[in-house]
Each structure stands twice: as structure tokens, then as C-alpha cells.
Amino acid sequence: MSTTARKPWLLLPLAVLAAVFLAWFRDERMALVVFALPCLLATIGVALRRRTAGFWAGVLALVWFSHGVMVAWTRADERGYALAEIALALWIVLASSIPGLRARFAARRAG
């Protein structure tokens, strides 16, 4: 799968997750820097077709997933945001992993 073909599948959840973080942490500036800024930078990197942007988006998504699980278990009033974070993080991990999985299994079929 080419970079152009997978770009919307990675751009969409990154942009939506950035919007979730902006709504969730609208009153907390430091939390915006820690959560929303890396998400926005990953979105920009993917949009600009940076070679490693998808990889770093996947790595960051693992952190976002862990944070979402922790918040969903501990803070009932923020559970909706946390569940959205979990779902979007899983989507990002899957979307960023597809090119590598395709390359791995295509090599196996050819050999």
C-alpha cells in the first residue's frame, strides 16, 4: 500500500484525536502541550508525507492508549473522552502498522 493510499486512514484519527484533546484539556495549558501538541505534530508530519511520521504516530498512540485506559478506569466524569482516546489510538496503531504488515507478508509470498 502506498503512502498516498494510507494517508487518509492515518490522518483522520490523528486529527480527530487532536480535536478530542483540545476539547478535553481546554482549560489546562500544560496538558494541551503534553497531549495535543504531539498529536498535531504527528498529523502535520503525516500530511507532509514525512517518512517516519507514521511510525512515530504509532508509538505515540501506544502512550495515548495507555493514558486512555488509566483515565477510563479511574475518572468516571472523563470516561467518554478516555474511551474516544482508546478507540482512536487503536485506529492509529492499526493504520500505522498496515504498510509494514503488507511488506512483511508480501515478501513471504514472493519467497
C-alpha positions as a Markdown table, in Angstrom:
| # | Residue | x | y | z |
|---|---|---|---|---|
| 1 | Met | 0.0 | 0.0 | 0.0 |
| 2 | Ser | 1.5 | 3.3 | -1.0 |
| 3 | Thr | 1.9 | 6.3 | 1.4 |
| 4 | Thr | -0.8 | 8.2 | -0.6 |
| 5 | Ala | -3.3 | 5.4 | -0.2 |
| 6 | Arg | -2.9 | 5.0 | 3.6 |
| 7 | Lys | -2.6 | 8.7 | 4.4 |
| 8 | Pro | -6.3 | 9.4 | 5.0 |
| 9 | Trp | -6.6 | 6.3 | 7.2 |
| 10 | Leu | -3.9 | 7.8 | 9.4 |
| 11 | Leu | -4.7 | 11.5 | 9.1 |
| 12 | Leu | -8.4 | 11.2 | 10.1 |
| 13 | Pro | -7.9 | 9.5 | 13.5 |
| 14 | Leu | -4.9 | 11.8 | 14.3 |
| 15 | Ala | -6.9 | 14.9 | 13.5 |
| 16 | Val | -10.0 | 13.7 | 15.5 |
| 17 | Leu | -7.8 | 12.8 | 18.4 |
| 18 | Ala | -6.2 | 16.2 | 18.4 |
| 19 | Ala | -9.7 | 17.7 | 18.5 |
| 20 | Val | -10.6 | 15.4 | 21.4 |
| 21 | Phe | -7.6 | 16.6 | 23.3 |
| 22 | Leu | -8.3 | 20.2 | 22.6 |
| 23 | Ala | -11.9 | 19.8 | 23.9 |
| 24 | Trp | -10.8 | 17.6 | 26.9 |
| 25 | Phe | -7.9 | 19.8 | 28.1 |
| 26 | Arg | -9.3 | 23.2 | 27.0 |
| 27 | Asp | -8.7 | 24.7 | 30.5 |
| 28 | Glu | -5.3 | 23.0 | 31.2 |
| 29 | Arg | -2.4 | 24.5 | 29.1 |
| 30 | Met | 0.2 | 22.1 | 30.2 |
| 31 | Ala | -2.0 | 19.1 | 29.3 |
| 32 | Leu | -2.6 | 20.6 | 25.9 |
| 33 | Val | 1.2 | 20.8 | 25.4 |
| 34 | Val | 1.7 | 17.2 | 26.5 |
| 35 | Phe | -1.2 | 15.6 | 24.6 |
| 36 | Ala | -2.5 | 17.8 | 21.8 |
| 37 | Leu | 0.8 | 19.2 | 20.5 |
| 38 | Pro | 2.4 | 15.8 | 19.7 |
| 39 | Cys | -0.8 | 14.7 | 18.1 |
| 40 | Leu | -0.9 | 17.9 | 15.9 |
| 41 | Leu | 2.8 | 17.5 | 15.0 |
| 42 | Ala | 2.2 | 13.9 | 14.0 |
| 43 | Thr | -0.8 | 15.0 | 11.9 |
| 44 | Ile | 1.3 | 17.6 | 10.2 |
| 45 | Gly | 4.2 | 15.1 | 9.6 |
| 46 | Val | 1.8 | 12.5 | 8.0 |
| 47 | Ala | 0.2 | 15.2 | 5.9 |
| 48 | Leu | 3.6 | 16.3 | 4.7 |
| 49 | Arg | 4.5 | 12.7 | 3.9 |
| 50 | Arg | 7.4 | 12.5 | 6.3 |
| 51 | Arg | 9.0 | 9.1 | 6.1 |
| 52 | Thr | 8.9 | 8.3 | 9.8 |
| 53 | Ala | 5.8 | 10.2 | 10.8 |
| 54 | Gly | 3.6 | 7.1 | 10.6 |
| 55 | Phe | 6.0 | 5.2 | 12.8 |
| 56 | Trp | 6.1 | 7.9 | 15.5 |
| 57 | Ala | 2.3 | 8.3 | 15.3 |
| 58 | Gly | 2.0 | 4.6 | 16.1 |
| 59 | Val | 4.5 | 4.9 | 19.0 |
| 60 | Leu | 2.7 | 7.8 | 20.5 |
| 61 | Ala | -0.7 | 6.0 | 20.0 |
| 62 | Leu | 0.6 | 3.3 | 22.4 |
| 63 | Val | 1.1 | 6.0 | 25.1 |
| 64 | Trp | -2.3 | 7.6 | 24.3 |
| 65 | Phe | -3.9 | 4.1 | 24.6 |
| 66 | Ser | -2.4 | 3.6 | 28.0 |
| 67 | His | -3.4 | 7.0 | 29.2 |
| 68 | Gly | -7.0 | 6.4 | 28.0 |
| 69 | Val | -7.2 | 3.1 | 29.8 |
| 70 | Met | -5.9 | 4.6 | 33.0 |
| 71 | Val | -8.4 | 7.5 | 32.9 |
| 72 | Ala | -11.3 | 5.3 | 31.9 |
| 73 | Trp | -10.7 | 3.1 | 35.0 |
| 74 | Thr | -10.1 | 6.0 | 37.5 |
| 75 | Arg | -12.2 | 9.0 | 36.5 |
| 76 | Ala | -15.9 | 8.4 | 35.7 |
| 77 | Asp | -16.5 | 12.0 | 34.7 |
| 78 | Glu | -13.9 | 11.8 | 32.0 |
| 79 | Arg | -14.7 | 8.3 | 30.8 |
| 80 | Gly | -16.2 | 9.5 | 27.5 |
| 81 | Tyr | -13.1 | 11.3 | 26.4 |
| 82 | Ala | -11.0 | 8.4 | 27.6 |
| 83 | Leu | -12.9 | 5.9 | 25.6 |
| 84 | Ala | -12.7 | 8.1 | 22.5 |
| 85 | Glu | -8.9 | 8.3 | 23.1 |
| 86 | Ile | -8.7 | 4.5 | 23.3 |
| 87 | Ala | -10.6 | 3.9 | 20.1 |
| 88 | Leu | -8.7 | 6.5 | 18.1 |
| 89 | Ala | -5.3 | 5.2 | 19.5 |
| 90 | Leu | -6.1 | 1.7 | 18.4 |
| 91 | Trp | -7.1 | 3.0 | 14.9 |
| 92 | Ile | -3.8 | 4.9 | 14.7 |
| 93 | Val | -1.8 | 1.8 | 15.7 |
| 94 | Leu | -3.6 | -0.3 | 13.1 |
| 95 | Ala | -3.3 | 2.4 | 10.3 |
| 96 | Ser | 0.4 | 3.0 | 11.0 |
| 97 | Ser | 1.2 | -0.8 | 11.0 |
| 98 | Ile | -0.6 | -1.8 | 7.8 |
| 99 | Pro | 2.3 | -0.8 | 5.4 |
| 100 | Gly | 4.8 | -2.9 | 7.4 |
| 101 | Leu | 2.5 | -5.8 | 7.7 |
| 102 | Arg | 1.8 | -5.8 | 4.0 |
| 103 | Ala | 5.5 | -5.6 | 3.2 |
| 104 | Arg | 6.3 | -8.5 | 5.6 |
| 105 | Phe | 3.7 | -10.8 | 4.2 |
| 106 | Ala | 4.3 | -9.8 | 0.6 |
| 107 | Ala | 7.9 | -10.8 | 1.0 |
| 108 | Arg | 6.9 | -14.2 | 2.4 |
| 109 | Arg | 4.6 | -14.9 | -0.5 |
| 110 | Ala | 7.2 | -13.9 | -3.1 |
| 111 | Gly | 9.9 | -16.1 | -1.5 |
